[in-house]
Amino acid sequence: MENYMTTNLSESDLQKIVERGIEAYEKNKASQIDNTKSYSIAKSAQMLGRSHSTIKKLIRSGKLRTTADGRRITQMGLQEYLQADSK
């Protein structure tokens, strides 16, 4: 026996729902980045093309998230900084 579903939604409405679902899936997937990975301040500065002192200022200002001891920058912290910086 086949199952069918009927709806009053238009094709464009259904397409929007699917697109939102895909966006939510991709956002969720991106948020599952390995948060255990971290980088030294020097490596982060090199990766971002910034100076060591600039990275320290970003950390002090709260714009760049670090590990609890404040000595390493998490991969998630770098992702968040790059997303905020690109806006």
C-alpha positions as CSV (number, residue, x, y, z in Angstrom):
1,M,0.0,0.0,0.0
2,E,1.4,3.4,-1.0
3,N,1.1,6.4,1.3
4,Y,0.2,9.8,-0.2
5,M,0.0,13.1,1.4
6,T,-2.0,16.1,0.2
7,T,-1.3,19.7,0.9
8,N,-2.7,23.1,0.1
9,L,0.8,24.6,-0.1
10,S,2.0,25.8,-3.5
11,E,5.1,24.4,-5.1
12,S,7.1,27.6,-4.2
13,D,6.0,27.3,-0.6
14,L,7.2,23.7,-0.5
15,Q,10.4,24.7,-2.1
16,K,11.0,27.4,0.5
17,I,10.3,24.9,3.3
18,V,12.9,22.5,1.8
19,E,15.4,25.3,1.4
20,R,15.0,26.3,5.0
21,G,15.5,22.7,6.1
22,I,18.7,22.5,4.1
23,E,20.0,25.8,5.6
24,A,19.2,24.5,9.1
25,Y,21.0,21.2,8.4
26,E,24.1,23.0,7.1
27,K,24.1,25.4,10.0
28,N,23.8,22.5,12.5
29,K,26.6,20.6,10.6
30,A,28.8,23.7,10.8
31,S,28.2,24.0,14.5
32,Q,29.5,20.5,15.1
33,I,33.1,21.5,14.3
34,D,35.7,19.8,16.4
35,N,35.7,22.2,19.4
36,T,38.6,20.3,21.0
37,K,41.0,21.6,18.3
38,S,42.9,24.7,19.3
39,Y,45.8,26.8,18.1
40,S,48.5,28.8,19.7
41,I,48.3,32.6,19.6
42,A,51.3,32.6,17.1
43,K,49.6,30.0,14.8
44,S,46.3,31.9,15.0
45,A,48.0,35.2,14.1
46,Q,49.7,33.5,11.2
47,M,46.4,31.9,10.0
48,L,44.5,35.2,10.3
49,G,47.3,37.4,8.9
50,R,47.4,39.5,12.0
51,S,50.2,40.3,14.5
52,H,50.6,38.5,17.9
53,S,49.7,41.7,19.7
54,T,46.5,42.1,17.6
55,I,45.4,38.6,18.5
56,K,46.0,39.3,22.2
57,K,43.9,42.5,21.9
58,L,41.1,40.5,20.2
59,I,41.2,38.0,23.1
60,R,41.1,40.7,25.7
61,S,38.2,42.4,24.0
62,G,36.2,39.1,23.9
63,K,36.1,39.1,20.1
64,L,38.2,35.9,19.9
65,R,37.3,32.9,22.1
66,T,40.0,31.0,23.8
67,T,40.5,27.9,26.0
68,A,39.8,28.3,29.7
69,D,43.4,29.2,30.4
70,G,43.4,31.9,27.7
71,R,46.5,30.6,26.0
72,R,45.0,28.9,23.0
73,I,42.3,29.8,20.5
74,T,39.7,27.3,19.8
75,Q,38.7,26.3,16.3
76,M,35.2,27.4,17.1
77,G,36.5,30.8,18.3
78,L,38.3,31.3,15.0
79,Q,35.1,30.4,13.0
80,E,33.0,32.8,15.0
81,Y,35.5,35.6,14.7
82,L,35.8,35.1,10.9
83,Q,32.0,35.0,10.5
84,A,31.6,38.2,12.6
85,D,34.5,39.9,10.8
86,S,33.0,39.2,7.4
87,K,29.7,41.0,8.2
